Amino acid sequence: MDSLDPTRAVLHAFPSADAWTWASAVAIAAELRRDLQQRPRARLLLSGGGTPAPVYRALAKAPLDWNRVDVALVDERWLLPDDPDSNARLVRTHLLTQHAAQARFEPMTQPGRPIEDAVASANAHGQQVASVAVLGMGADGHTASLFPHMRNFDRALASRQAYVEVDASGCAGAQQWLRRISLTPAGLARAQSRLLLIQGERKREVLEQALASGDVTKWPVLAAIDLPAGSHDPAPLQVYWSP
């Protein structure tokens, strides 16, 4: 990855998990601070999973004007927002503390609301420009809830909406959570900055394989790198990695 095309992706490599954690948090905070200087509110899109949790805890300590920050999700499992396995619960636990407790949070799911309504609400909010989208990547090359060879993947890739409902049946990386809501490439294109947080040699190898392949159906992480045609001057993906 040292020879990445800098117009597509930029690698930031760190020698330790601790250095990676703080550098990632500082980079996210810098994007939010820049936007808060230019507009009334900033918008932050976050992923779930175990990898970003320490970054969120570090970010929560940033002395930002958090009461002007809207926090939303990149994707969500079809679970209640207080379910221990929901991305909403992870964000509440690890980010919405300390200074960041002042932020406004938008969980995707609510008790008694059907998934169609949840997707419609996410798309209404998704019209707004995000300061930064924080992404992860699975060992299978998935990002957000876009999984290799999943059902209706072409429709998700081609959607002009920011979010779509996902059926991940048959996708091992989705584990037992097959019904989901996910950001689309069109939604990603509305973020001014995109950060991919990965750790370990295996994840680095997966990203290298994806970039060499160019096949987004096999390596959905490419949807976060090569945005839809017509996207307005997209910035390259910023990859934050540590061993």
VENPESUL-V472050 format. One record per backbone hydrogen bond with DSSP energy under -1.0 kcal/mol. NH is the residue of the N-H (numbers start at 1). CO is the residue of the C=O. E is the energy in kcal/mol with one decimal. If there is no record, write none. Layout:
BEGIN
nh->[NH;NH]
co->[CO;CO]
e->[E;E]
END
This chain:
BEGIN
nh->[4;8;9;10;12;14;20;21;22;23;24;25;26;27;28;29;30;31;32;33;34;35;36;37;38;39;42;44;45;46;56;57;58;59;60;61;62;64;66;68;69;70;71;72;74;76;78;79;83;86;90;91;92;93;94;95;96;97;100;100;101;102;103;104;106;113;118;119;120;121;122;123;124;125;126;128;130;131;132;133;134;135;138;141;143;146;149;150;153;156;157;158;159;164;166;168;171;174;175;177;178;180;181;182;183;184;188;189;190;191;192;195;196;197;198;200;204;205;206;207;208;209;210;211;212;213;214;219;221;222;223;224;225;226;231;233;237;238;239;240;241]
co->[1;5;5;237;239;241;16;17;18;19;20;21;22;23;24;25;26;27;28;29;30;31;32;33;35;35;68;70;132;72;52;53;54;55;56;58;59;62;64;65;66;42;104;44;46;181;179;77;80;83;86;87;88;89;90;91;91;95;60;97;98;99;100;69;71;110;114;115;116;117;118;119;120;121;122;125;190;43;43;193;45;195;142;138;146;143;217;147;150;152;153;154;155;182;180;178;168;171;172;174;176;166;76;164;74;162;184;185;187;188;130;133;238;135;240;242;200;201;202;203;204;205;206;207;208;209;210;215;141;219;220;221;222;222;228;231;8;194;10;196;12]
e->[-1.7;-2.4;-2.4;-3.0;-3.2;-2.2;-2.2;-2.6;-2.1;-2.3;-2.4;-2.2;-2.5;-2.2;-2.2;-2.6;-2.2;-1.7;-2.1;-2.8;-2.2;-1.8;-2.5;-1.2;-1.1;-2.1;-2.3;-3.0;-2.4;-2.3;-2.4;-2.1;-1.9;-2.8;-2.0;-1.4;-2.1;-2.2;-2.0;-2.1;-2.2;-2.9;-3.4;-3.0;-3.1;-2.4;-2.5;-2.7;-2.2;-2.1;-1.5;-2.4;-2.5;-2.5;-2.5;-2.5;-1.9;-3.1;-1.2;-1.1;-1.4;-1.5;-1.8;-2.7;-2.6;-1.9;-1.9;-2.5;-2.1;-2.5;-2.3;-2.3;-1.9;-2.2;-2.2;-1.8;-1.5;-2.2;-1.3;-2.3;-3.1;-3.7;-2.2;-2.1;-1.2;-2.5;-1.8;-1.7;-1.4;-1.8;-2.6;-2.0;-1.1;-2.1;-3.1;-3.0;-2.2;-1.6;-1.8;-1.7;-1.2;-2.1;-2.5;-2.6;-1.6;-2.5;-2.5;-2.0;-1.2;-1.9;-2.9;-2.6;-2.9;-2.8;-2.5;-2.6;-1.6;-2.5;-2.3;-2.3;-2.2;-2.6;-2.5;-2.5;-2.1;-2.2;-2.7;-2.3;-1.9;-2.2;-2.5;-1.7;-1.1;-2.8;-1.9;-1.0;-2.5;-2.8;-3.2;-3.1;-2.6]
END
